[in-house]
Amino acid sequence: MKKIKLFGILLLTWLCAACVFAGCGNSGNMGIKVTYKLCGGTFLNGEDKVEVYYKFPEGVTRRIRPLPVNDDSQAEVERLGYILSGWYTDEDYTSEWNFDYDTVGDEGVTLYAKWEREVEYLYSIGYMDKETSEFVGVAAMEASRYLTFKDSLDKLIKAADKRDGYTLITNSLRLDEKDEAAYFNEKGLIKESETNVLIKVYADYIEGNYLLLYEASDFKKLSDAEYKGKGKTLLLMNDIDLGGASLTDGFRNAFATGNNGTPNFCGIHSYDPENQGVVYAIKNFAVTCEKVGQIKGSLTASVFGEIAGGEDNKVKINNVRFENAVVNVDVGNESITSVYVSAFADTIRNAEISNVTITSKVIMSANRENYFYKAEKDFARELENAATDGCDFTAPEVETKKGEKIELIDGTAE
């Protein structure tokens, strides 16, 4: 085995001013000898030990350093497949040397390198191929032994949502049963292993580009630039009861034309992977219908404002119920010349709507004579290249905040 001989290493700073020399010989004029036993590792191509001589000025605390002792050294103590976990004063690794606090005596010290096998703990996230019944990986990420699977879910979801052309069902992630039994302890933490660990995580995907709606908080995403304008369709995963909560303009204008001339979202329908005719409901919610700006004109009181797709990219709304919607309208704006009432939308253009029902109530801030009109259709004021099939748009009741019923006028406002 080779003996490393380093001469004349001057250490200017490290908690104390000390002169450090490496070489062979005994303590004395050379300084205090510290022997670093590599125990299977290597340092500067040496495999046995490194002897370093420290000279400390009188009165200075005698603290030594781990290899390399020189701050400028690019060398490292290495062992292929292992990580250096510390230096110990005995070969049985019962007493670890603390370089921040322990001091060396005149007799010097011999330190032994302790190695731990470098083990990778990884999650492999993917799906089961229906044709081959084989696991197909989508992404991999480091698995922390100090976090449970549940605690790691947020990062796992981000890693899993990278399958091109598919949308991740976020609540579908689950451990492979065999891996869970083999690699996790009773506390849900990954067991220590001497070999690399690869844990399979299964996920379910939907072909296409969707924004999934599970609960009330998901509706906040409709106003988020991260989700708008990406060709996404809203997918209703279950009934959602909003408990009377007011939804923002992101919902009312979800299918309106965005700044780039395309719809913010391409449509909405219920999740029905087995084509069983599932129809989910969005119920007990409120929207605000208002006119912005001073240009005089009419206003349409409806759950949605504009629904507008392209000639070759129609907005598709199907298999959804909108129940107990409340449309709040402030008629105090002097720029509003009249109010039309529609169950569903103001304008519907380049859209296909099928198997949709809606029940709603319109509440005006005040009653005004010869001011409130029925829309041309019960469900919209203006239609252009719009097809409906199997829909039930019940004409909404109209009243004031005080509960006063308002009768709508047939015809066109002057």
Secondary structure as the mmCIF struct_conf table of DSSP 4:
data_model
#
loop_
_struct_conf.conf_type_id
_struct_conf.id
_struct_conf.beg_label_comp_id
_struct_conf.beg_label_asym_id
_struct_conf.beg_label_seq_id
_struct_conf.end_label_comp_id
_struct_conf.end_label_asym_id
_struct_conf.end_label_seq_id
STRN STRN1 LYS A 3 ILE A 4
BEND BEND1 TRP A 14 CYS A 16
STRN STRN2 CYS A 19 ALA A 22
BEND BEND2 CYS A 24 GLY A 25
BEND BEND3 SER A 27 SER A 27
STRN STRN3 GLY A 28 GLY A 28
TURN_TY1_P TURN_TY1_P1 ASN A 29 MET A 30
STRN STRN4 GLY A 31 GLY A 31
STRN STRN5 ILE A 32 LYS A 37
TURN_TY1_P TURN_TY1_P2 CYS A 39 GLY A 40
STRN STRN6 THR A 42 PHE A 43
TURN_TY1_P TURN_TY1_P3 LEU A 44 ASN A 45
STRN STRN7 GLY A 46 GLY A 46
BEND BEND4 ASP A 48 ASP A 48
STRN STRN8 LYS A 49 LYS A 55
TURN_TY1_P TURN_TY1_P4 GLU A 58 GLY A 59
HELX_LH_PP_P HELX_LH_PP_P1 PRO A 66 PRO A 66
BEND BEND5 LEU A 67 LEU A 67
HELX_LH_PP_P HELX_LH_PP_P2 PRO A 68 PRO A 68
BEND BEND6 ASN A 70 ASN A 70
TURN_TY1_P TURN_TY1_P5 ASP A 71 ASP A 72
STRN STRN9 GLU A 78 GLU A 78
TURN_TY1_P TURN_TY1_P6 LEU A 80 GLY A 81
STRN STRN10 TYR A 82 TYR A 88
BEND BEND7 THR A 89 ASP A 90
TURN_TY1_P TURN_TY1_P7 GLU A 91 ASP A 92
BEND BEND8 SER A 95 SER A 95
STRN STRN11 GLU A 96 GLU A 96
TURN_TY1_P TURN_TY1_P8 PHE A 99 TYR A 101
TURN_TY1_P TURN_TY1_P9 ASP A 106 GLU A 107
STRN STRN12 VAL A 109 ARG A 117
STRN STRN13 TYR A 121 MET A 128
TURN_TY1_P TURN_TY1_P10 LYS A 130 THR A 132
STRN STRN14 PHE A 135 GLU A 142
HELX_LH_PP_P HELX_LH_PP_P3 ALA A 143 SER A 144
TURN_TY1_P TURN_TY1_P11 ARG A 145 TYR A 146
BEND BEND9 LEU A 147 LEU A 147
TURN_TY1_P TURN_TY1_P12 PHE A 149 SER A 152
HELX_RH_AL_P HELX_RH_AL_P1 LEU A 153 ALA A 160
BEND BEND10 ASP A 161 ASP A 161
TURN_TY1_P TURN_TY1_P13 ASP A 164 GLY A 165
STRN STRN15 TYR A 166 LEU A 168
HELX_RH_3T_P HELX_RH_3T_P1 THR A 170 SER A 172
STRN STRN16 ARG A 174 LEU A 175
HELX_RH_AL_P HELX_RH_AL_P2 GLU A 177 TYR A 183
STRN STRN17 PHE A 184 PHE A 184
TURN_TY1_P TURN_TY1_P14 GLU A 186 LYS A 187
BEND BEND11 GLY A 188 GLY A 188
HELX_LH_PP_P HELX_LH_PP_P4 LEU A 189 LEU A 189
STRN STRN18 ILE A 190 ILE A 190
HELX_LH_PP_P HELX_LH_PP_P5 LYS A 191 GLU A 192
BEND BEND12 GLU A 194 THR A 195
STRN STRN19 VAL A 197 TYR A 202
STRN STRN20 TYR A 205 GLU A 207
BEND BEND13 GLY A 208 GLY A 208
STRN STRN21 TYR A 210 LEU A 213
BEND BEND14 GLU A 215 GLU A 215
HELX_RH_3T_P HELX_RH_3T_P2 ALA A 216 SER A 223
TURN_TY1_P TURN_TY1_P15 ALA A 225 GLY A 229
BEND BEND15 LYS A 230 LYS A 230
STRN STRN22 THR A 233 LEU A 236
BEND BEND16 ASN A 238 ASN A 238
STRN STRN23 ILE A 240 SER A 246
HELX_LH_PP_P HELX_LH_PP_P6 LEU A 247 LEU A 247
HELX_RH_AL_P HELX_RH_AL_P3 ASP A 249 ARG A 252
TURN_TY1_P TURN_TY1_P16 ASN A 253 PHE A 255
BEND BEND17 ALA A 256 ALA A 256
STRN STRN24 THR A 257 THR A 257
TURN_TY1_P TURN_TY1_P17 ASN A 259 ASN A 260
BEND BEND18 GLY A 261 THR A 262
STRN STRN25 PRO A 263 PRO A 263
BEND BEND19 ASN A 264 PHE A 265
STRN STRN26 GLY A 267 SER A 270
TURN_TY1_P TURN_TY1_P18 PRO A 273 GLU A 274
BEND BEND20 GLN A 276 GLN A 276
STRN STRN27 TYR A 280 CYS A 289
BEND BEND21 GLY A 293 ILE A 295
STRN STRN28 GLY A 297 ALA A 301
BEND BEND22 VAL A 303 VAL A 303
STRN STRN29 PHE A 304 ALA A 308
STRN STRN30 GLY A 310 GLY A 310
TURN_TY1_P TURN_TY1_P19 GLU A 311 ASP A 312
STRN STRN31 ASN A 313 ASN A 313
STRN STRN32 VAL A 315 VAL A 329
TURN_TY1_P TURN_TY1_P20 VAL A 331 GLY A 332
TURN_TY1_P TURN_TY1_P21 GLU A 334 SER A 335
STRN STRN33 ILE A 336 VAL A 341
BEND BEND23 ALA A 343 PHE A 344
STRN STRN34 ALA A 345 MET A 364
BEND BEND24 SER A 365 ALA A 366
TURN_TY1_P TURN_TY1_P22 GLU A 369 ASN A 370
STRN STRN35 PHE A 372 LYS A 374
BEND BEND25 GLU A 376 PHE A 379
STRN STRN36 ALA A 380 ASP A 389
BEND BEND26 GLY A 390 GLY A 390
STRN STRN37 ASP A 392 PHE A 393
HELX_LH_PP_P HELX_LH_PP_P7 THR A 394 PRO A 396
STRN STRN38 GLU A 397 THR A 400
TURN_TY1_P TURN_TY1_P23 LYS A 401 LYS A 402
STRN STRN39 LYS A 405 LYS A 405
HELX_LH_PP_P HELX_LH_PP_P8 GLU A 407 LEU A 408
STRN STRN40 ILE A 409 ILE A 409
HELX_LH_PP_P HELX_LH_PP_P9 ASP A 410 ASP A 410
BEND BEND27 GLY A 411 GLY A 411
#
